[in-house]
């Protein structure tokens, strides 16, 4: 990353911000001087995180939201607009890995909920935010993707299929929004050392469960990639699924190359 980023005067709405990549992204964007609105289902964690950012000199708000429900997502967007007057960045990060089970053994309700969160939640976020970005004449949407979007992993029928569907949403939105100065891009971070990865390790369901913990990147690396995609250098990757699993991707972002 050739230039230091500064998001002064910008507002980031971050879905799934109570922990993991979402929380790391909120903290980094606050350091980069953006106003951050942390959204998720764990209200206490969100409030504590927002208060910590505020105590450190940043500007942060917390709002309870269930991304599987459009009315809830739209309420979060309206809250963000009412508090900050704008949404410059939407980070569609909310996601679940349950149910970790072979398709034939999976719970239909849990499987459907995963689809509602991982796929429909991405659509809901864009549907609620994009009219505001179109009116403002600018904006960046980063949809959290995964290598699972291009894989067929046992026990992950819900995760692989929903990530593939969300990837296609990114591509279609990019095509539809060409010429509007709105960027829609996916980020495929690889395996990240989060609570979700702990669940995957304990499930022993496929090859990802067997990876050494040291193989997983810290959430802060993924957050740095999100900030890169929101900055000026991220423009060339609009409509793609940008990956930091490769040395080239990591080098471009300014991350250590293993």
ABEGO torsion letter per residue (X at the ends): XABBBBABGBBBBBBGAABEAAAAAAAAAAAAGBBBBBBEABAAAAAAAAAAAAAAGBBBBBBBBBAABAAAAAAAAAAAAAAAGBBABBBBABBBAOBBBBAAABBAAAAAAAAAAAAAAAAAAAAAAAAAAAAAGBEBBBBBBBAAAABBBBGAAAAAAAAAAAAAAAAAAAAAABGAGBBBBBBBAEBBBBAAAAAAAAAGABAAAABBAAABBBAAAAAAAAAAAABAAAAAABGBBBBAABAAAAAAAGBBBX
